[in-house]
Amino acid sequence: MMTLRNLITKLPFQVLTNKCNFDVSFQNVYASDLLSNALASVNPETAWITVQVHQNILGIASIKQCPVVIFSEGAVPDDSVISLAEEKDIFLLTSSYPTFELSGLLYRLLKEE
C-alpha cells in the first residue's frame, strides 16, 4: 500500500486538487484511456492513469471509488473538472511522463512498499 502523501514525495507530480486527503492509500495501478475498461478494472485500491481530461472520468472514478486519477503526458483538465474532483474527494495529479514510463515507475514503487 502507498499513500498519496508518500507518492508525491517520490515522483515529480503536480497536485491539481487541494481539498483532498493526502493519507488515502492505493495498492495497484491501472492505465487506460478507455472508460469502459476503467469501469471494469478500477477499484477503491487503484490509482488510475489516463490522458482523458473530461468530466466523464470523474463519473467512473466516483462509481468505482477510485481515490486518485493521474494524468500522464502532461494532460491537465480544466478548472471545472478539478473543482468537481474536489467535491467528490477524488485526488488529481498530473505528470509529464508518458503513460508507459509512469506505469513502470509506479509499479516499481509499489513493489518497494
Buried (B, 14 or more C-beta within 10 A) or exposed (E): EBBBEBBBEEBEBEEBBEEBEEEBBBEBBBBBBEBEEBBEBBEEEBBBBBBBBEEEBBBBBBEBEBBBBBBBBEBEBEEEBBEBBBEEBBBBBBBBBEBEEBBBBBEEBBEEE
